[in-house]
């Protein structure tokens, strides 16, 4: 039985339906990495913050270590170069990821 299922079943007094869909590890990795790249561009280029400050902010925002974020930046450098080439502004970033605050 899944962890917590008994507790939830007791609280809501009806059985939870099981699905046969297995979790796929890393299914949202690309979207997360894209958001990290956009947020890095925003903080570093548009807000003109130092690299160390940006890495700290991203670490707190995405609950990842700074080393992991640096690896993502290196791996997805094409995305970052694309944003720079497009000369993306806050309005453009808001179009790409409207659920983030770009102010």
Order of alpha helices (4+ residues) and beta strands (2+ residues): alpha-alpha-alpha-alpha-alpha-alpha
